[in-house]
Amino acid sequence: MSAITESGVVDAVGKELFIGGKWVAASGGKTFAVQDPATGAELCQVADASPADGVAALDAAVAAQADWAATAPRERGEILRRAYELLVARSEELALLMTLEMGKPLAESKGEITYAAEFFRWFAEEAVRIDGGYAVAPNGAGRFLVTKQPVGPSLLITPWNFPMAMGTRKIGPAVAAGCTMVIKPAAQTPLSMLALAGILAESGLPAGVLNVLTTHDSGGVMEPLIRDGRARKLSFTGSTGVGRKLLEQCADKVLRTSMELGGNAPFLVFADADLDAAVEGAMLAKMRNIGEACTAANRFYVQRDVADEFARRLTERMQALPMGRGTEEGVVVGPLIDEKAVAKVTELVKDATDKGARVLTGGAGVDGPGHFYQATVLTDVPQDARLTSEEIFGPVAPITPFDTEDEAVAKANDTEFGLVSYLYTSDVKRALRVSERLEAGMIGLNQGIVSNPAAPFGGIKQSGLGREGGSVGIDEFLEVKYIAVSL
């Protein structure tokens, strides 16, 4: 890292829009600032796209679609493979860039680059496995041919909390399937996506296949593209509230959608669980990404016999976490993304304590520059506290005791969300029984991390539609075509 400087990694990234294989200024020359959430200092200015820029990006994607769809699957896969290798080779620089714009500690940023790269490696292999079918008609008089073709130009919207991985998780299957794209990263963290655009271009991705729009006006730029009629797919990761609005817009042109929306993950610990493993899993499920993750454990339900001991051990672990700027050696708790995030966490904790919850550690923001909030453990959290129904998106672990299995499952399922649930028990029968009863698209059974590029990621209820990753991830960018053959 000695040869890598903060200014160097920022300077190396394109700051303009990436449209049609070229870096271009926003119309009118508008820009906006990207800030370091640990200090509030400005890192740089990037292009602020207008609706006209959005149309230009979609024009480029539409123009490139036919040739890209006709490109051999092996060639598409090799481009992804080269991009994977470049991500791995440049992981140190990319990790520092991510820490600067998002705030997470360097160790976590390096982990995300590894995770992000794996989506490219996975879908490089899936590109050549797009299959179809051949069958005899039931009456024997004809044949059924089934083939899969690219959906077409796709609109991708990614969040700020995993600025590289959420990009590769969408771009990887789109490239493998033969779809062109217009992607809009979050305004808080555009630099990782701009760096990724440069890597894909260097890897041989043809002009117009990937187009990147950075903008402060997400709705103003993207809604016209959704309603344009030429885009055929929208993939969005973000809040459920925004997802609902986008679904309404997509209905106008009947766009195919996949949505990874909000979460409210319960973390269940039964009395027969290995407490050491449960606490370790809790630290992963809660503190990964400073708690700013849709998969973060939001509600801890612990069987009464072990609730006090679990709370004691978790509190000791949380108290020992070093806080600071993510670039500092040993830091585990970095800043939240902005002041608005700190205000929300503060408000949710105050609501819980006003209703009777006790603070075992933390429970407050941090004076000084940057957007920091202390690692926090709350106990005796009542079910009517807002943080049992709203995503915390911060380093706060609220603990509520339960008595019976039925009570635990009922509390876990008492939410409109259904992304992920975590479960710790040593009883195999209970493990399977409760896993089947929990209303979630993913279950962490005796483990605190579920995300894996080779597994289908997604939720049920108001946590989203469709799946990303795994063998089904590429299907979100493919249409099934049936050809009836008369003999």
Secondary structure, 3 states (H helix, E strand, C coil): CCCCCHHHHHHCCCCCEEECCEEECCHHHCEEEEECCCCCCEEEEEECCCHHHHHHHHHHHHHHHHHHHCCCHHHHHHHHHHHHHHHHHCHHHHHHHHHHHHCCCHHHHHHHHHHHHHHHHHHHHHHHHCCCEEEECCCCCEEEEEEEEECCCEEEECCCCCCCHHHHHHHHHHHHHCCCEEEECCCCCCHHHHHHHHHHHHCCCCCCCEEECCCCCHHHHHHHHHCCCCCCEEEEECCHHHHHHHHHHHHHHCCEEEEECCCCEEEEECCCCCHHHHHHHHHHHHHHHHHCCCCCEEEEEEEHHHHHHHHHHHHHHHHCCCECCCCCCCCCECCCCCHHHHHHHHHHHHHHHHCCCEEEECCCECCCCCCCECCEEEECCCCCCHHHCCCCCCCEEEEEEECCHHHHHHHHHCCCEECEEEEECCCHHHHHHHHHHCCCCEEEECCCCCCCCCCCECCEECCEECCECCCCHHHHHEEEEEEEEEC
